Amino acid sequence: MMHDEETGIGPVTVVVCNYEGREHLGPCLDAIGALRGNVAEVLLVDNASTDGSVDFVREAYPHVRVLAREHNDGPAAARNEGLLRASTRWVLALDNDAVVAPDLLEKLAAAAAAEPEAVLVQPRSVFDHDPERVHYDGGAFHYTGLIALRNFYRPVAEAAGEGVVEVDCAVAVALLCDRERLGAIGGWDDAYFILFEDLDLSWRVRVRGWKVLSVEDALVRHRHGTAGVSFRAGPRYPERRTFYHARNRWRFLARNLGGWTLFCAAPGLAVYEVASLCFALAEGNGGAWLRGKREFVRSAREARGALGALAVERRLGDGELLVGGPLTLTPALTGGRSRRVVAVTLDAILRGWWTVARLGLGRRRG
């Protein structure tokens, strides 16, 4: 079932985060069972599922240790519990809809062993239904509080990058994590619940000068995503995703970017905000957008309070990490000529303002 070849970083605990994912758990756990490398233990952290996930795993995969939580506090909280309960320094954190290749752990571990400053190491995520096309393989920090994704939806044969590539932001489908260093910075911020929590964690890793790696030939197939939140195609953009996007993007900005940075970026932020509101209204999600903003305002003081602690340990300034583009959008959002024109125009405006904002920001630290 599991193999014990040396990975170069010692044994690894595999943590699977699950909520209502019974349909995904068979393929996910079967793939983990075929992993080559030193797997110490497999943990399933279940967020109070009601679809029989826990009983299924206990019966069909008795070697998996199940941590059944009483409430659904989101994937960030579940990942934190997995980090806390793991017995090894390195943890492979997987979403329940991730299907890993047999050599994935070997390749991620080799990359981590070769770079002492690596804290997060991710594989290249491809679509389960279209494994010749990239879904996620990391990105950069867009100043509007988004991820400027690399190779998004690009055919694997045309994707940029070979071997091990340094990136700024990892995407939490599958991540090899240094448990000790993540613990030192508080782990995942579970206040996000879902969306932007990987952006936030990556930022807190990078400002300390630690590294995030993408291993281009380590592959994971990504299945359906989280029901009611994930979006790949129509007919309608999910209302819950609109809410979390509206709330959490501003939580990231408030929690991590300095006041001078926000001042310099303000015109670009305002343009994006207007565009996001117009999109929400067009999709019939204006109420969800407003609720998200209201919820952010209620927690803004707490979010802003985290900035002081971050400043003490940071080695890289905002201007050294932020970029002005590209603005990467799911292709389904830009279908049709008018939407493509809007997307291209928005990207151009945001890039243009960033060239101005950087003159004021320079390399100043927040």
C-alpha positions in Angstrom: 0.0 0.0 0.0 2.4 2.7 1.2 6.1 2.8 0.6 8.9 3.8 2.8 11.7 5.0 0.5 13.7 7.9 1.8 12.3 11.3 0.7 15.3 13.4 1.7 13.3 15.3 4.4 12.3 12.4 6.5 8.8 10.9 7.0 5.8 12.9 5.8 2.3 13.0 7.2 -0.5 13.2 4.6 -3.4 15.3 5.7 -6.7 15.3 3.7 -9.2 18.1 4.3 -12.7 17.0 3.8 -16.2 18.4 3.8 -19.1 16.6 2.1 -16.6 15.0 -0.2 -17.6 11.3 -0.1 -17.5 11.1 -3.9 -13.9 12.3 -4.0 -12.4 10.3 -1.1 -12.0 7.0 -3.0 -9.9 8.3 -5.8 -8.0 10.6 -3.4 -7.1 7.9 -0.8 -6.4 5.3 -3.4 -3.8 7.7 -5.0 -2.3 8.4 -1.6 -1.9 4.6 -1.1 0.1 4.4 -4.3 2.5 7.2 -3.3 6.2 6.5 -3.4 8.1 8.0 -0.5 8.2 7.9 3.3 4.6 8.3 4.4 4.4 8.1 8.1 0.6 8.4 8.4 -2.6 9.5 6.6 -5.0 11.8 8.5 -8.5 12.7 7.3 -9.7 15.9 8.9 -13.5 16.0 8.4 -15.4 19.3 8.9 -18.7 17.8 10.2 -19.7 16.1 6.9 -23.3 14.7 6.7 -22.7 12.6 3.5 -21.3 9.5 5.2 -17.7 10.5 4.5 -16.4 9.5 8.0 -18.1 6.1 8.0 -16.9 5.4 4.5 -13.3 6.1 5.3 -13.3 4.1 8.6 -14.8 1.1 6.8 -12.9 1.2 3.5 -9.6 2.7 4.7 -9.0 1.5 8.2 -5.3 2.6 8.1 -6.4 6.3 7.8 -6.7 8.1 11.1 -10.0 10.1 11.1 -10.3 13.4 13.0 -14.0 14.2 13.0 -14.6 17.8 13.9 -17.9 18.9 15.4 -18.3 22.0 13.2 -17.5 23.1 9.7 -15.0 25.9 10.3 -13.6 25.8 6.7 -10.6 24.2 5.2 -8.1 26.6 6.8 -9.2 25.4 10.3 -9.1 21.8 9.2 -5.6 22.1 7.8 -4.4 23.7 11.0 -5.8 20.8 13.0 -3.9 18.5 10.6 -0.7 20.4 11.2 -1.3 20.2 14.9 -1.9 16.5 15.0 0.8 15.5 12.6 3.8 13.7 14.1 6.3 14.8 11.4 7.9 18.1 10.5 6.7 17.9 6.9 3.0 17.6 6.0 1.5 17.0 2.6 -1.8 18.8 2.8 -4.4 17.7 0.2 -7.9 18.8 -0.6 -10.3 15.9 -0.9 -10.6 16.3 -4.7 -6.9 16.0 -5.3 -5.6 12.9 -7.0 -1.8 12.7 -6.7 0.6 11.0 -9.1 2.6 8.1 -7.6 5.9 10.1 -7.8 4.5 13.4 -6.5 5.8 13.1 -2.9 9.3 12.0 -4.1 9.6 15.1 -6.3 8.2 17.6 -3.8 10.4 16.2 -1.1 13.5 16.3 -3.2 12.8 20.0 -4.0 12.3 20.8 -0.3 15.5 19.0 0.7 17.5 20.9 -1.9 16.3 24.4 -0.6 16.7 25.0 3.1 14.5 28.1 2.9 11.5 26.3 1.3 8.4 26.3 3.5 5.7 25.6 0.9 6.3 23.2 -2.1 3.5 22.7 -4.6 3.0 20.4 -7.6 1.4 21.5 -10.8 -2.4 21.0 -10.7 -4.1 19.8 -13.9 -7.8 19.3 -14.5 -9.0 15.8 -13.8 -11.2 15.9 -16.9 -8.5 17.5 -19.0 -5.0 16.4 -17.7 -3.2 18.1 -20.6 -4.3 21.5 -19.3 -2.9 23.4 -16.3 -5.2 24.6 -13.5 -2.8 25.9 -10.9 1.0 26.1 -10.5 1.4 29.1 -8.3 1.6 32.8 -9.1 2.5 36.3 -7.9 0.8 38.8 -5.6 -1.4 41.2 -7.6 -1.6 44.6 -5.8 -5.4 44.4 -5.9 -5.3 41.5 -3.5 -5.5 38.7 -6.1 -3.2 36.0 -7.4 -1.6 36.7 -10.8 -1.6 33.0 -11.8 1.0 31.3 -13.9 0.0 29.2 -16.8 -3.7 29.4 -15.9 -5.7 27.1 -18.3 -2.6 26.8 -20.5 -1.9 23.4 -22.2 0.8 21.6 -20.3 2.9 21.3 -23.4 3.0 25.1 -23.7 3.3 25.9 -20.0 6.3 28.1 -19.0 8.8 26.7 -16.5 10.8 23.6 -16.1 12.0 21.7 -13.0 11.7 23.5 -9.7 10.6 27.2 -10.0 10.4 29.8 -7.3 7.0 31.4 -7.1 5.5 33.8 -4.6 2.0 32.4 -4.1 1.0 28.7 -3.8 -2.6 27.4 -4.3 -3.9 25.0 -1.7 -4.9 22.0 -3.8 -1.8 20.0 -2.7 1.0 21.5 -0.6 4.0 20.1 1.0 4.4 22.2 4.2 7.1 22.8 6.7 5.0 22.3 9.9 7.5 24.0 12.2 7.8 27.2 10.3 4.1 27.5 9.6 3.4 26.9 13.3 5.8 29.8 14.1 3.7 32.2 12.0 0.3 31.0 13.3 -0.5 28.6 10.5 -3.5 29.3 8.2 -5.8 32.1 9.1 -9.1 30.3 9.6 -11.1 33.6 9.7 -11.1 33.4 5.9 -13.1 30.2 6.0 -12.5 29.6 2.3 -10.9 31.6 -0.5 -7.8 33.8 -0.1 -6.4 31.7 2.8 -3.6 30.3 0.6 -2.8 33.8 -0.7 -2.6 35.1 2.9 -0.4 32.2 4.1 1.9 32.6 1.1 2.3 36.3 1.8 3.3 35.7 5.4 5.8 33.1 4.3 7.4 35.3 1.6 7.7 38.6 3.6 9.9 36.7 5.9 12.2 35.8 3.1 11.2 32.1 3.1 10.5 30.4 -0.3 7.6 28.9 -2.1 8.4 26.4 -4.8 6.5 24.9 -7.7 7.7 21.6 -9.0 6.6 21.6 -12.6 6.8 17.8 -13.3 5.0 16.8 -10.1 1.4 16.5 -11.0 -1.9 16.3 -9.2 -5.3 16.0 -10.9 -7.9 18.4 -9.6 -11.5 17.1 -9.6 -14.7 19.2 -9.1 -13.8 21.7 -6.4 -16.0 22.7 -3.5 -19.7 22.6 -4.3 -21.3 26.0 -4.2 -18.0 27.9 -4.1 -15.7 26.6 -6.9 -16.4 28.0 -10.3 -15.2 26.7 -13.7 -18.2 27.2 -16.0 -21.7 28.6 -15.8 -24.5 28.9 -15.8 -24.1 31.3 -12.9 -21.3 32.5 -10.7 -22.0 31.1 -7.1 -23.5 33.5 -4.6 -21.3 32.1 -1.8 -18.2 32.7 -3.8 -19.2 36.3 -4.4 -19.6 36.8 -0.7 -16.3 35.3 0.3 -14.5 37.0 -2.5 -15.9 40.4 -1.5 -15.1 39.9 2.2 -11.8 38.0 2.0 -9.9 40.1 -0.6 -10.2 43.1 1.7 -9.2 41.0 4.7 -6.0 40.1 2.9 -5.3 43.7 2.0 -6.0 45.0 5.5 -4.1 42.2 7.2 -1.0 42.4 5.1 -0.4 45.6 3.2 1.0 48.8 4.7 -0.9 52.0 4.8 1.4 53.7 2.3 1.0 50.8 -0.1 -2.8 51.0 0.1 -2.6 54.8 -0.5 -0.4 54.4 -3.6 -2.6 51.5 -4.9 -5.9 53.2 -4.1 -7.0 54.3 -7.6 -6.4 50.8 -9.0 -8.2 49.3 -6.0 -11.1 51.6 -6.6 -11.3 50.6 -10.3 -11.3 46.9 -9.5 -13.9 47.4 -6.8 -16.3 49.1 -9.2 -15.7 46.3 -11.7 -16.3 43.6 -9.1 -19.6 45.3 -8.0 -20.8 45.6 -11.6 -20.0 41.9 -12.2 -21.8 40.9 -9.0 -24.9 42.9 -10.0 -24.8 41.4 -13.5 -24.8 37.9 -12.0 -27.6 38.7 -9.6 -25.2 38.6 -6.6 -25.3 42.2 -5.5 -26.7 41.4 -2.1 -23.9 38.8 -1.5 -21.3 41.4 -2.5 -22.7 43.9 0.0 -22.9 41.3 2.8 -19.3 40.5 2.2 -18.2 44.1 2.5 -20.3 44.5 5.6 -18.7 41.5 7.2 -15.2 42.8 6.4 -16.0 46.1 8.0 -17.0 44.4 11.2 -13.7 42.6 11.4 -11.5 45.3 9.9 -9.9 46.4 13.2 -8.9 42.8 14.1 -7.5 42.2 10.6 -5.5 45.5 10.7 -4.2 44.6 14.1 -2.2 41.7 12.7 -0.1 44.0 10.6 2.1 45.2 13.5 3.2 41.6 14.3 4.0 41.0 10.7 6.2 44.1 10.4 8.5 42.8 13.2 9.7 39.8 11.3 9.5 40.9 7.7 12.5 40.9 5.4 10.8 41.9 2.1 8.8 45.0 1.6 5.5 45.3 -0.2 7.1 46.8 -3.3 9.4 43.8 -3.6 6.6 41.4 -3.8 3.6 43.0 -5.5 3.0 43.0 -9.2 0.6 44.8 -11.5 -0.5 41.9 -13.7 -1.7 39.8 -15.3 -5.3 39.9 -14.1 -6.1 36.2 -14.5 -9.8 35.3 -14.8 -11.5 32.0 -15.3 -12.3 31.7 -19.0 -16.0 31.2 -18.4 -16.1 34.8 -17.0 -14.7 36.3 -20.2 -16.9 34.5 -22.6 -18.4 36.7 -25.3 -16.8 39.7 -27.1 -18.0 42.3 -24.7 -16.7 40.6 -21.6 -13.4 40.0 -23.2 -13.1 43.6 -24.0 -13.9 44.6 -20.4 -11.4 42.1 -19.0 -8.6 43.3 -21.3 -9.4 47.0 -20.6 -9.5 46.3 -16.8 -6.2 44.6 -16.9 -4.6 47.4 -18.9 -5.9 50.0 -16.5 -4.6 48.1 -13.5 -1.2 47.6 -15.1 -1.1 51.2 -16.0 -1.8 52.5 -12.6 0.7 50.1 -11.0 3.5 51.7 -13.1 2.5 55.0 -11.4 2.0 53.5 -8.0 5.5 52.0 -8.0 7.1 55.4 -8.3 5.6 56.3 -5.0 6.0 52.9 -3.4 9.5 52.1 -4.5 11.1 49.6 -2.2 9.6 51.1 0.9 8.3 48.7 3.4 4.6 49.2 3.9 
